[in-house]
């Protein structure tokens, strides 16, 4: 019996594959830092670990997407919101690693308004996006 994954699940897995590929490439950069400097810059290490964790989280998103009761467009939108925040975080960490400009992006006494707002967006987007998928799973399965 053949079973075709939904387009929302396939797109989620495609993006997740790119996240995992970025983790592997960031691992090469991390290794280079270890070889040359004795340790990778802290944000190269963070980017590498985040990309690994987010890629596996993407697989979890794909499972909840495939088992969701919600329409494809709802699931895909929720997935892409979460995955966009994952990719944005990885890119931000990699940029700090490339620039070697900080070891703590929140290190000041006052967090810049833009960074604070982006963190609120990240919180709402990641939790909200997953809540949509999880509620679709619960609605379909129970």
N, C-alpha and C positions, 0 to 999 in steps of 0.2 A: 504494500500500500504506500503510495506516494503522498507526502504531506508537504505542502508549500508554505513557507513562512510568509506572513503578511508583509507588505511593503514597509510598514512602519518598523517592524522588527528587523527587516533586512537593512534599512537605512541606519538604524541604531547600531547594528553590528558592524556596518561599514565604518561609521564614525569611530566606534570603539576600536576597530582594527587600526585606524590611524593613530589613536591615542596610544595603543600598545606599541606600534612602530616608533612613535616619538619617544616612548620610554626606553626602547632598545637603543635608539640613537643618542639619547641623553646619557645612557649608561656608558657609551663609548666616550663621550665628553667627560663624564665623571672619572672614568678610568684614566684618561689622559691627564687630568688634574692630579690624580693620585700619583701617577708615574713621574710627572714633571715637578710638582710642588710638594709632594708628600701627602696632600689632601686636596680634594676638590673644593671649590668655593662652596660655602654653605648653601647658597641658593641653587647651584647646579645639583647638589645632593637632594635638596628639597624638590626641585623640578623632576628629577629622576624618580624619586619615591612617589611623588604625587601622580605622575603619569602612570606608573605601575598600578597604584591603587585605583585610580579613576578608570583605567582600562578594565579592571575586573569589576568595578562597580557598573560599568557600561553593560557588561554581560548580564548582570542582575536586572538592570533596566530592561534589557531585551526580553528576558524571561517574563517579567511582569507585563510588558507590552503585549507579548504573544498571548497571554492568558487573561487579558483585560476584556471587560464587557463594552468598553467605550468605543466610539467610532475611531477609525484609523486616523483621521485628522486630529482628534483630541489627543490620542496616544502619541502621535508623531510630534505634535507641538510640545507636549510635556517632555518628551525625550530630548528634543532639540534645545529646549531651554536649559535643562540640566547639563547636557553635554557641552553647550556653549559656555556655561560657567566653568565646567571642568577644563575645557581647552583654554579659556581665558586665564584661569589660575596658573596652569602650566606655563603658558606664554609669559605671564608676568614674572614668575619665578625664574624662568630661563633668561629673561631680559635683565633681571637683577644679577644673575650669575655672569652674564656676558659683560655687563657694565662694572661689576664688582663694586657697586656703589653703596651697598649696605649689607649688614648681617641681620637686620631686623626692620622690615618695612613699616612696622608700627612703633619703631623705637623712640620717636619723639614724645615730648610731653603732650603735644597737641596733635591729634591725628587729622590730616587735611580733610576738609569737607568732602572732596571727590572720593577719597579712599573710604571714608565712613559710609557714604551713600552707596558706593559699589559693594561694600560688605553687606549692607542691608538688602541690596538687590540680590546678591549671591545667596543669602539666607532664605529670602522669600522664593527665589527661583528654584534652588535645589530642593528645599523642603516641599514647596508647593508642587513642583513638577513630579516629584516622587509620590506625593500624597495623591495626585490624580491617578497615577499608574496603580498604586496600591489599592485605592478605592475601587478602581475598575477590576482588579483581580478579585477583591473580596465580593464585589457585586456579581461577578461571573461564577465564581467557584463556591460561594456559600449562599 
